[in-house]
Amino acid sequence: MPANPYVIKQLRPENLVLMKGLLNTFGEAFDKLETASGALLFLDYMKEHPEEIRRYEELKHRLMEQHTTYRDSYTRGKKNYIEKIIARAKS
């Protein structure tokens, strides 16, 4: 299995972020996840399902092209996907 390039960072006390590489305008950051358990469920699921990593990367690239200046729209666009993965991880 390929190594997962994402790491958990706590940028503020109330939020965890899963990140890949350095941040830039859009960064390679995951959405802020509500809880540590949600972040860990998401990360663990992605580690076990590399095909989902590819889907998530494709989604991020599409959103980045659509929302070149609005980070919030880009982030909201990923929310449903992340929630779907967390729900799968819980089942």
C-alpha positions as CSV (number, residue, x, y, z in Angstrom):
1,M,0.0,0.0,0.0
2,P,1.4,3.5,-0.8
3,A,2.3,5.8,2.0
4,N,-0.4,8.3,2.9
5,P,1.1,11.8,2.4
6,Y,-1.4,13.5,4.7
7,V,-0.8,14.6,8.3
8,I,-3.0,16.0,11.0
9,K,-2.2,19.6,12.1
10,Q,-3.9,21.6,14.8
11,L,-3.9,25.2,13.5
12,R,-6.3,26.5,16.1
13,P,-7.5,24.9,19.4
14,E,-10.9,24.2,18.0
15,N,-10.0,22.8,14.6
16,L,-7.8,20.0,13.2
17,V,-6.8,20.1,9.5
18,L,-5.4,17.2,7.5
19,M,-2.7,18.6,5.3
20,K,-0.4,17.5,2.4
21,G,2.7,19.5,1.7
22,L,3.0,23.2,2.1
23,L,0.1,25.5,2.0
24,N,-0.3,27.9,-0.8
25,T,-3.4,29.9,-2.1
26,F,-5.5,26.7,-2.1
27,G,-3.0,24.6,-0.4
28,E,-3.2,20.9,-0.3
29,A,-5.2,21.0,2.9
30,F,-8.2,19.0,3.8
31,D,-11.3,20.7,5.2
32,K,-11.4,21.6,8.8
33,L,-13.0,18.6,10.4
34,E,-15.3,19.0,13.3
35,T,-13.7,16.5,15.7
36,A,-10.5,14.6,16.1
37,S,-12.4,11.4,15.7
38,G,-13.9,12.5,12.4
39,A,-10.4,13.5,11.1
40,L,-9.0,10.1,12.2
41,L,-11.8,8.2,10.6
42,F,-11.3,10.1,7.4
43,L,-7.6,9.6,7.4
44,D,-7.8,5.9,8.3
45,Y,-10.4,5.3,5.6
46,M,-8.2,7.0,3.0
47,K,-5.2,5.0,4.0
48,E,-7.1,1.8,3.4
49,H,-8.7,3.0,0.1
50,P,-6.1,4.6,-2.2
51,E,-8.7,4.8,-5.0
52,E,-10.6,7.3,-2.8
53,I,-7.4,9.4,-2.5
54,R,-7.4,9.7,-6.3
55,R,-11.1,10.6,-6.4
56,Y,-10.6,13.2,-3.7
57,E,-7.6,14.7,-5.6
58,E,-9.7,14.9,-8.8
59,L,-12.5,16.6,-6.9
60,K,-10.1,19.1,-5.4
61,H,-8.6,19.9,-8.9
62,R,-12.1,20.4,-10.4
63,L,-13.1,22.7,-7.5
64,M,-9.8,24.6,-7.7
65,E,-10.5,25.3,-11.4
66,Q,-14.1,26.4,-10.7
67,H,-13.3,28.6,-7.6
68,T,-10.0,30.3,-8.4
69,T,-10.5,33.2,-6.1
70,Y,-13.0,31.9,-3.5
71,R,-11.4,29.6,-1.0
72,D,-14.7,29.2,1.0
73,S,-16.5,27.9,-2.1
74,Y,-13.7,25.4,-2.7
75,T,-13.9,24.2,0.8
76,R,-17.7,23.9,0.8
77,G,-17.4,21.9,-2.4
78,K,-15.4,19.2,-0.6
79,K,-17.7,19.0,2.4
80,N,-20.2,16.4,1.0
81,Y,-17.4,14.1,-0.1
82,I,-15.7,14.2,3.3
83,E,-19.0,13.6,5.1
84,K,-19.7,10.6,2.8
85,I,-16.2,9.1,3.6
86,I,-16.6,9.6,7.3
87,A,-20.1,7.9,7.2
88,R,-18.5,5.0,5.3
89,A,-15.7,4.7,7.8
90,K,-18.2,4.6,10.7
91,S,-20.2,1.7,9.1
